[in-house]
């Protein structure tokens, strides 16, 4: 583990917490649990993510898959605009609700 990452992580978490506080009108130091309504469970989204990734692995432009908890959707990242419709058509054939899917154009990942 690189200790230089801890300050970056702390900064990201502080921004995330600040955004949540603004969204719910909470003040720093407020205690309590926030329960957000979701259409799909994390387990369901995870199953769908795995199914979708296997099905779109050969699509030219497919780059990444994940779960967006705030959006309550499976996120699929593509690098070519034409891949968006291809991914949606494949998912439609898998009988997965399209409102549980976010297909977005993203920059090409580079491993440095």
C-alpha positions in Angstrom: 0.0 0.0 0.0 1.3 3.4 -1.0 0.8 5.9 1.9 0.7 8.7 -0.6 -2.7 7.5 -1.6 -4.2 8.1 1.9 -4.4 11.9 1.5 -6.0 11.5 -1.9 -8.5 9.0 -0.5 -9.3 11.3 2.5 -10.0 14.2 0.1 -12.3 12.1 -2.1 -14.2 10.9 1.0 -14.6 14.4 2.4 -16.0 15.6 -1.0 -18.4 12.7 -1.1 -19.5 13.3 2.5 -20.0 17.0 1.8 -22.1 16.2 -1.2 -24.3 13.9 0.8 -24.7 16.4 3.6 -25.9 19.0 1.0 -28.3 16.6 -0.6 -30.0 15.8 2.7 -29.7 19.2 4.3 -27.4 17.7 7.0 -24.9 19.7 9.0 -21.4 18.4 9.8 -21.6 16.3 12.9 -25.2 15.2 12.4 -25.6 11.6 13.4 -28.0 9.0 12.0 -28.5 6.6 9.2 -29.7 7.6 5.8 -31.7 5.0 3.9 -32.1 5.6 0.2 -34.8 3.9 -1.8 -33.5 1.7 -4.5 -35.2 -0.2 -7.3 -32.6 -3.0 -7.3 -30.5 -4.7 -4.7 -26.8 -4.6 -4.9 -26.8 -8.4 -5.4 -29.2 -8.1 -8.3 -27.1 -5.3 -9.9 -23.9 -7.4 -9.4 -25.5 -10.5 -11.1 -26.6 -8.3 -14.0 -23.2 -6.7 -14.3 -21.5 -10.1 -14.6 -24.0 -11.2 -17.2 -23.7 -8.0 -19.2 -19.9 -8.0 -19.1 -19.8 -11.6 -20.4 -22.2 -10.7 -23.2 -20.5 -7.5 -24.3 -16.9 -8.6 -24.0 -16.5 -8.9 -27.7 -18.2 -5.5 -28.6 -15.7 -3.2 -30.2 -15.3 -0.2 -27.8 -16.4 -2.0 -24.6 -14.0 -0.9 -21.9 -15.4 -1.3 -18.4 -18.2 -2.5 -16.2 -19.3 -1.6 -12.7 -22.1 -0.7 -10.4 -23.1 2.8 -9.7 -24.6 2.7 -6.2 -25.9 6.3 -6.2 -27.7 5.8 -9.6 -28.7 2.2 -8.7 -27.6 1.0 -12.1 -25.1 -1.2 -13.8 -22.5 1.1 -15.5 -20.9 0.1 -18.8 -18.2 2.3 -20.2 -17.4 2.4 -23.9 -14.8 4.3 -25.9 -16.7 4.5 -29.2 -20.1 6.2 -29.6 -21.3 3.3 -31.8 -20.8 0.9 -29.0 -23.5 2.5 -26.9 -26.4 1.2 -29.1 -24.7 -2.2 -29.5 -24.5 -2.7 -25.7 -28.1 -1.6 -25.2 -29.3 -4.0 -27.9 -27.4 -6.9 -26.2 -28.8 -6.0 -22.8 -32.3 -5.8 -24.2 -31.9 -9.4 -25.4 -30.8 -10.5 -21.9 -34.2 -9.4 -20.4 -32.4 -7.0 -18.1 -34.4 -3.8 -17.5 -32.9 -1.0 -19.5 -33.6 1.5 -16.6 -31.0 -0.6 -14.6 -28.3 0.3 -17.2 -26.1 3.3 -17.8 -24.0 3.1 -20.9 -21.6 6.0 -21.2 -18.8 7.2 -23.4 -15.6 7.4 -21.4 -12.0 8.2 -22.1 -9.7 5.3 -23.0 -8.0 3.9 -20.0 -4.2 3.8 -20.0 -2.1 1.8 -17.6 0.9 3.8 -16.6 
